[in-house]
Amino acid sequence: MSDFCTALKTATNIYGDIKLKEEQREVLQYVYEGRDCIAVLPTGFGKSVIFHLIPFLFQHRSVIVVAPISALMEDQLLSLSEMNINSCSLAMDGAFFNIVCMEDKCIKTVNIDHFNMADYRLLYVHPETVTTNSKLRRMLLTKKVQQQVCCVVIDEVHMVSEWGDSFRPSFSKLGELTAIFPRIPHLALTATATPKCIEELCEILQLRDVKLVTSNPDRPNIYYEIKTRLPNVKKYDKYDDLIKPLCIELKSLKSTFPVTICYMDSLESLAYCYQFAEEFLGEDAYEPVEQVPENRIFAMFHKDYTTRMKTHIIMELRKPEPKIRLVLATVALGIGLNAPRVNHIIHIRPPTSLEKYMQESGRAGRG
């Protein structure tokens, strides 16, 4: 048996003796061989499983994972804690790091002075943290960290080209990580990337002799339907036309309502529809009937929502039978989210690209 096969068998036994797809195995072998790799694999394919296994391929070393949003990091930390895999995420300002408290499975913050890379198999960071925080960069360049880190992963790497020009320019500087860690493999993962995008990513990230792994993006279990909406001149009628049928069905079915994420086109439309649902459902919005936010069967999610409520929503959606059945959301919800019970995705208007549409619609049917 080859060294890779032996290492992979050990890693999968630690992770839970899972059966890997051919493409997952191919990516892991490239990483084991020290090769840079870009993997374009559909939503729900199991991309996170790939980098979860990497630390154990290299005898319990550590992996740095660059992720675009805090909600994704929190979801990953919670998933890994359930498998007793130590992981943490750095705050964007680098002043503290987040871990999952094993007693109550809640995320707590710890001062960065207590951080030791060897204690964690995966370290999640924001692009801004690794490109602008001088204290962190000095730590990454120390001999101890250089020897401990075995791979750098950039998750949802399509964001480098989508957000890197102006919205979050730190994405376009992630090639600096290749300079900081020149002797280890770098892995970039996404569900959608055109050939031109892949070419740009190789240049921006300074990847060398890149291996490309792809899979057919078709999801046979997803059905697409187009519905005509009212014109924009009938602004609030348009919102009513969307939210009222959902509220009628939710009020009737309650806990059997198919779990649905509805992507709104603005914070204004999100707030309007949330208020409509709150007034329409009344006491039926809560199960059990005690009127506290944690008992609502519908929710809203956007980047400025409180951390406590965003964590609550993510944890609910990860359950086999979530209490929350309808989420009115912006694009802040969903990137890499592990929500196996989501049945329906509704877009109040189409995303700005086919790639974004595939990303967001692919969050349905993952159970």
Secondary structure, DSSP 8 states (H G I E B T S, - for coil): --HHHHHHHHHHHHHT-----HHHHHHHHHHHTT--EEEE--TTS-HHHHHHHHHHHTTS-EEEEE-S-HHHHHHHHHHHHHTT--EEEE-TTSSEEEEEETTTTEEEEEEGGG--GGG-SEEEE-HHHHHH-HHHHHHHTSHHHHHHEEEEEETTTTHHHHHTTTT-GGGGGTTHHHHHSTTS-EEEEES---HHHHHHHHHHTT--S-EEEE-----TT----------GGGHHHHHHHHHHHHHHHHHHHGGGS--EEEE-SSHHHHHHHHHHHHHHHGGGGBSSSS--GGGBSEEEE-TTS-HHHHHHHHHHHTSSS-S--EEEE-TTS-TT---TT--EEEESS--SSHHHHHHHHTTSS--
